[in-house]
């Protein structure tokens, strides 16, 4: 049976993700154990809260190391919400810049909108060759966030781990911001929205990801 670890580092709506994956008949484990996280077919990195706190929480339990090691080995990793944001080079919250995991260049900044957080259902603009959004590119997904990435690039400290792969970016618009809703680059995929809270469209997206193992 396909195995997925949901990485437990104290940040993220982990129970709903565990349930969503279990409903797909996946062997799901919630843990921060390095060996289990590395050996699983897939690794989910959730995230809720402040960018800096999530990065610190990940590093405290060695989450950065298992993510780098899995990607170096071509093993699938999925980030969700702040779990997407921490994959980028920098986060800017409260006037303070914090280094992310540096896999993709770009800065996580506050959305330019009259009302934040961006909370609720929204459509996305996916590339035609997206495997992650196959069959659900026109669907609505559930977002809860105040920050996003508008400037993905190749300039990042650990971009070499993904340099062999083309990057596909799915976009979303809210207020005056056009931000990254999802990214696919080789073994790394990540979504700003919550697939585990996005009903049938989210379940299909998770199946799409699992089909790449």
FENTA-V341140 format. One record per run of one state. SS is the DSSP state (H for helix, E for strand, L for the rest). FROM is the first residue (numbers start at 1). LEN is the number of residues. Records with the same first field share a line. If there is no record, write none. Layout:
# FENTA-V341140
SS=FROM-LEN ; FROM-LEN
This chain:
# FENTA-V341140
L=1-2 ; 8-6 ; 23-4 ; 32-2 ; 40-2 ; 46-5 ; 61-2 ; 73-3 ; 81-1 ; 86-2 ; 94-2 ; 100-4 ; 111-7 ; 124-1 ; 126-14 ; 146-1 ; 150-3 ; 154-5 ; 162-5 ; 175-2 ; 186-2 ; 192-3 ; 198-1 ; 211-3
E=3-5 ; 27-5 ; 42-4 ; 76-5 ; 88-6 ; 96-4 ; 104-7 ; 118-6 ; 125-1 ; 140-6 ; 147-3 ; 153-1 ; 167-8 ; 177-9 ; 188-4
H=14-9 ; 34-6 ; 51-10 ; 63-10 ; 82-4 ; 159-3 ; 195-3 ; 199-12
